[in-house]
């Protein structure tokens, strides 16, 4: 990153992995975040493959430092046996995601009951302007 800054570039994004699909490699999140934070870089943790293992306390050390990152995702449809497709995404500052992806155009249907209330409209959290309902299948798996 320092070399990039020296070359006049602006570091923007760092993606650390927890359990890559091909090798199950785990990046040192805490150390990577410490470096990236000095440059104001968005740090994301991709735990798509092995993130489900983090429900077990004995594996949580693998994400030391993850409490500081900007976003974290894992696929519950892999090891947690939720039906395909079920990805869990956590974002530290949802307002930044909404600022990038949200819509306020008049032609987009609004929920009249939400007007003036702090209702989360998840269509503003993704590119597609819609969001499939996946929460129930994950909730049921966790309850079981």
Secondary structure, DSSP 8 states (H G I E B T S, - for coil): -HHHHHTT----EEEEEBS-TTT--B--HHHHHHHHHTTT-EEEEE-TTTGGGGGSGGGGGGGTTGGGSSEEEEEHHHHS---S--EEEEES-HHHHHHHH----TTS---GGGTTS----GGGGSTTS-----HHHHHHHHH-
